[in-house]
């Protein structure tokens, strides 16, 4: 569960902010680890495998659901019990339970029209990505993978493997991730940066009106300024990597 979620009932946009940079870092790390690859999934017993530059066999993975182009909707895995064994839908059910507790329709409804998601996506891959981001924010499981399972339908899973665990923070990588804020279409940079810093064990302190944020981590200190909409206007690092 992300840093803010213990004390509030968030909007979908806030969940996306909370997940943004941790997700960004994990996905870049996943691509670095896997390189060129193929995938294969089986359910008896559950096993998600990658073949290629860096073969991996993940015996622990979580099926979130599928995004289908025909109905233009997302179907949560827990609503498809005839297809998936319960051990791979447990995480999705915990996300559903969070949605029930906090009145979040997209997390608690078995089927979710694309039009009800932020940005009203029309492409299954985009919808699967959005649902993955929401599940990450609630569950604290971070490595997402999506694959075509036929007729344009996308399967979304969260995968776990020791090789996919993030390395310890170091200055160059930290600055690369923080600068990722400029690549992501987010409504609230301030929340996204603060949430990431807390999750990565950095010190994070706002000034009196939250117009500036100072972050301190291993070998790096970062000063960030925001406008009145919470978007970054300037970022500088004392590690010698200005932005």
Backbone torsions as a table, in degrees:
resi	resn	phi	psi	omega
1	UNK	NA	138.9	-175.5
2	UNK	-78.0	172.7	-165.5
3	UNK	-60.3	-34.6	-172.0
4	UNK	-89.2	-13.3	-161.6
5	UNK	-79.4	-6.9	-179.5
6	UNK	-71.6	-25.1	-168.2
7	UNK	-120.9	11.9	-175.8
8	UNK	-153.3	164.4	169.6
9	UNK	-106.0	105.3	-170.9
10	UNK	-83.4	162.1	168.0
11	UNK	-82.5	168.4	175.9
12	UNK	-61.3	-39.6	180.0
13	UNK	-63.3	-38.4	178.0
14	UNK	-67.2	-37.7	175.4
15	UNK	-62.3	-40.6	178.2
16	UNK	-64.2	-40.3	175.5
17	UNK	-60.7	-44.1	-177.3
18	UNK	-62.9	-35.5	-176.2
19	UNK	-84.8	-21.2	-161.2
20	UNK	-51.2	-59.8	-170.6
21	UNK	-81.0	-33.9	173.5
22	UNK	-62.8	-40.9	177.5
23	UNK	-63.9	-45.6	179.3
24	UNK	-55.9	-46.3	-178.6
25	UNK	-67.1	-43.0	179.8
26	UNK	-64.7	-40.3	-178.1
27	UNK	-68.4	-38.1	176.2
28	UNK	-64.4	-41.2	178.7
29	UNK	-64.4	-41.4	178.7
30	UNK	-59.8	-44.5	179.0
31	UNK	-64.3	-38.6	177.7
32	UNK	-62.9	-42.0	-177.2
33	UNK	-70.4	-47.5	-172.1
34	UNK	-76.0	-38.3	-174.0
35	UNK	60.6	-150.4	176.0
36	UNK	-69.2	133.2	-173.3
37	UNK	-158.3	163.8	167.3
38	UNK	-120.8	162.5	-178.3
39	UNK	-127.7	159.7	175.3
40	UNK	-153.0	138.3	179.3
41	UNK	-126.3	142.0	171.7
42	UNK	-138.4	159.4	-174.6
43	UNK	-118.9	-9.1	-179.9
44	UNK	-132.3	90.0	-5.5
45	UNK	-79.3	166.2	-179.9
46	UNK	-62.1	129.9	-178.1
47	UNK	-160.2	125.6	176.8
48	UNK	-117.0	118.1	-172.2
49	UNK	-119.7	146.7	173.9
50	UNK	-119.9	137.3	179.2
51	UNK	-123.9	136.9	179.0
52	UNK	147.1	-134.6	-176.5
53	UNK	-58.5	-37.5	-176.4
54	UNK	-139.3	84.4	-177.4
55	UNK	-59.5	135.2	177.1
56	UNK	-137.3	142.1	172.8
57	UNK	-121.2	112.4	-177.5
58	UNK	-101.4	107.2	178.0
59	UNK	-82.7	-12.7	176.3
60	UNK	-117.8	112.6	175.7
61	UNK	-148.8	162.7	-172.7
62	UNK	-129.4	116.0	176.0
63	UNK	-80.1	121.4	178.2
64	UNK	-87.0	-44.6	-179.6
65	UNK	160.5	-164.9	-178.1
66	UNK	-132.4	145.5	174.7
67	UNK	-113.7	121.4	-172.4
68	UNK	-114.1	136.5	-177.9
69	UNK	-72.8	-32.3	-177.3
70	UNK	-60.8	-64.5	178.6
71	UNK	-76.0	-7.3	-176.7
72	UNK	54.0	53.2	-177.4
73	UNK	-149.3	161.7	175.4
74	UNK	-103.9	135.4	176.4
75	UNK	-118.9	118.5	178.6
76	UNK	-67.2	145.3	-176.8
77	UNK	-62.1	-34.3	-177.6
78	UNK	-66.9	-14.9	177.4
79	UNK	-89.0	3.0	-176.9
80	UNK	-128.2	55.5	-173.0
81	UNK	-63.5	-23.9	180.0
82	UNK	-70.9	-17.4	-174.8
83	UNK	-102.8	-38.2	-173.4
84	UNK	-112.6	138.4	173.9
85	UNK	-70.2	151.3	-173.8
86	UNK	-59.7	-28.8	-176.6
87	UNK	-67.3	-22.9	179.4
88	UNK	-95.1	-3.5	177.8
89	UNK	-111.0	2.9	-177.7
90	UNK	-59.2	-44.7	-179.5
91	UNK	-64.1	-43.1	178.6
92	UNK	-60.9	-36.3	177.4
93	UNK	-67.3	-34.8	177.8
94	UNK	-67.9	-33.9	174.8
95	UNK	-66.7	-41.5	176.0
96	UNK	-59.1	-44.0	-179.2
97	UNK	-62.7	-37.4	175.7
98	UNK	-63.3	-43.2	177.8
99	UNK	-61.3	-38.2	177.5
100	UNK	-65.3	-43.4	-178.9
101	UNK	-65.4	-32.3	-172.7
102	UNK	-111.8	8.9	174.9
103	UNK	65.6	39.4	-178.9
104	UNK	-104.7	104.8	-170.9
105	UNK	-59.2	-42.1	-175.8
106	UNK	-64.0	-23.6	-180.0
107	UNK	-92.7	-22.9	-174.7
108	UNK	-105.2	-15.7	-178.9
109	UNK	-84.9	136.2	-178.2
110	UNK	-59.2	-42.7	-179.6
111	UNK	-124.1	133.8	-174.7
112	UNK	-124.7	116.4	176.2
113	UNK	-62.2	140.9	177.2
114	UNK	-53.7	-35.7	-175.6
115	UNK	-62.9	-18.7	-179.5
116	UNK	-90.4	-2.0	-179.9
117	UNK	-91.6	156.6	178.6
118	UNK	-54.5	129.2	-178.9
119	UNK	82.2	-4.1	179.7
120	UNK	44.8	62.4	-177.7
121	UNK	-64.5	157.0	175.5
122	UNK	-115.9	-17.4	-179.7
123	UNK	-91.2	131.1	-179.8
124	UNK	-55.6	-38.1	-178.2
125	UNK	-64.0	-39.3	177.9
126	UNK	-66.6	-42.2	179.0
127	UNK	-64.6	-41.8	178.6
128	UNK	-63.5	-38.3	177.6
129	UNK	-63.4	-45.3	179.6
130	UNK	-60.7	-44.8	179.9
131	UNK	-66.0	-34.7	175.5
132	UNK	-63.1	-42.4	178.2
133	UNK	-61.1	-42.8	179.1
134	UNK	-63.5	-42.8	179.7
135	UNK	-65.2	-37.8	178.0
136	UNK	-61.2	-46.2	-176.8
137	UNK	-60.1	-38.8	-177.8
138	UNK	-79.6	-38.8	-170.7
139	UNK	-92.3	-27.2	-173.7
140	UNK	76.0	11.9	171.2
141	UNK	-98.9	130.5	-159.4
142	UNK	-116.6	-18.6	-173.4
143	UNK	-96.7	112.8	-174.1
144	UNK	-102.2	146.6	174.1
145	UNK	-143.5	138.7	179.6
146	UNK	-128.5	143.1	-178.4
147	UNK	-146.6	151.4	178.7
148	UNK	-78.2	123.4	-179.7
149	UNK	-110.8	17.1	175.5
150	UNK	118.0	139.0	176.8
151	UNK	57.7	28.5	177.4
152	UNK	83.5	-0.9	179.2
153	UNK	-77.2	135.6	-179.7
154	UNK	-106.5	129.9	172.3
155	UNK	-93.0	134.1	178.2
156	UNK	-117.9	129.8	179.2
157	UNK	-133.3	157.4	166.7
158	UNK	-110.2	128.9	-173.9
159	UNK	-115.4	150.2	179.4
160	UNK	-128.4	134.4	174.8
161	UNK	-163.8	142.1	179.7
162	UNK	-54.3	-34.4	-179.1
163	UNK	-68.2	-16.5	-179.0
164	UNK	-96.2	-0.5	176.2
165	UNK	-67.2	137.9	-178.9
166	UNK	-65.2	142.4	171.4
167	UNK	-70.0	165.8	177.5
168	UNK	-60.1	146.1	179.6
169	UNK	-59.2	141.9	172.0
170	UNK	-141.8	155.7	-166.7
171	UNK	-53.2	-51.0	-176.0
172	UNK	-61.8	-43.5	-179.6
173	UNK	-66.9	-42.1	179.7
174	UNK	-59.5	-44.8	179.5
175	UNK	-66.2	-36.6	177.1
176	UNK	-60.8	-43.0	-179.3
177	UNK	-68.1	-45.2	-179.6
178	UNK	-60.9	-38.6	177.5
179	UNK	-70.0	-14.7	174.3
180	UNK	-60.5	-18.5	179.5
181	UNK	-58.6	-28.7	-179.0
182	UNK	-79.7	-13.3	178.8
183	UNK	-94.8	-12.6	-173.8
184	UNK	-105.1	137.4	179.3
185	UNK	-88.4	92.4	-175.0
186	UNK	-123.7	145.0	179.1
187	UNK	-78.5	-19.2	-172.4
188	UNK	-143.1	90.0	177.8
189	UNK	-62.0	-35.8	-175.9
190	UNK	-59.3	-49.0	-180.0
191	UNK	-65.7	-42.7	-177.6
192	UNK	-61.7	-45.0	-178.9
193	UNK	-68.2	-42.5	-179.8
194	UNK	-66.0	-41.9	179.4
195	UNK	-62.3	-45.1	178.9
196	UNK	-60.3	-46.5	-177.9
197	UNK	-58.8	-42.6	-179.5
198	UNK	-65.5	-40.3	-178.1
199	UNK	-70.9	-25.3	179.4
200	UNK	-96.0	9.2	174.8
201	UNK	75.0	21.5	176.9
202	UNK	-86.1	155.3	170.7
203	UNK	-79.0	135.2	-176.3
204	UNK	-138.7	123.9	-177.4
205	UNK	-139.9	126.6	173.6
206	UNK	-86.8	156.3	169.0
207	UNK	-79.9	-173.2	-169.2
208	UNK	-61.5	-33.6	-178.4
209	UNK	-111.5	14.5	177.7
210	UNK	60.0	24.7	175.6
211	UNK	-85.5	-13.3	178.4
212	UNK	-137.4	147.4	-179.6
213	UNK	-132.9	132.5	174.8
214	UNK	-112.6	128.6	178.5
215	UNK	-115.8	143.1	176.6
216	UNK	-137.6	125.4	177.9
217	UNK	-140.4	-165.2	-177.1
218	UNK	-61.5	107.0	175.1
219	UNK	73.2	12.3	-177.7
220	UNK	-148.0	139.2	170.1
221	UNK	-127.8	134.6	-172.9
222	UNK	-129.4	133.4	174.2
223	UNK	-110.8	129.6	-175.3
224	UNK	-128.0	134.3	176.6
225	UNK	-114.6	144.8	-177.3
226	UNK	-123.8	153.2	170.3
227	UNK	-87.5	-174.8	-175.7
228	UNK	-67.9	-15.6	178.0
229	UNK	-92.4	1.1	179.6
230	UNK	82.5	17.1	178.7
231	UNK	-98.9	147.4	-177.1
232	UNK	-70.0	131.4	173.4
233	UNK	-109.7	-22.9	178.7
234	UNK	-157.7	147.2	177.2
235	UNK	-145.4	128.0	178.7
236	UNK	-137.9	148.8	-176.5
237	UNK	-124.6	137.6	177.0
238	UNK	-80.3	-2.2	178.1
239	UNK	-81.4	-0.3	179.0
240	UNK	93.3	16.9	179.3
241	UNK	-124.8	76.8	-178.8
242	UNK	-67.6	155.9	177.8
243	UNK	-117.9	NA	NA
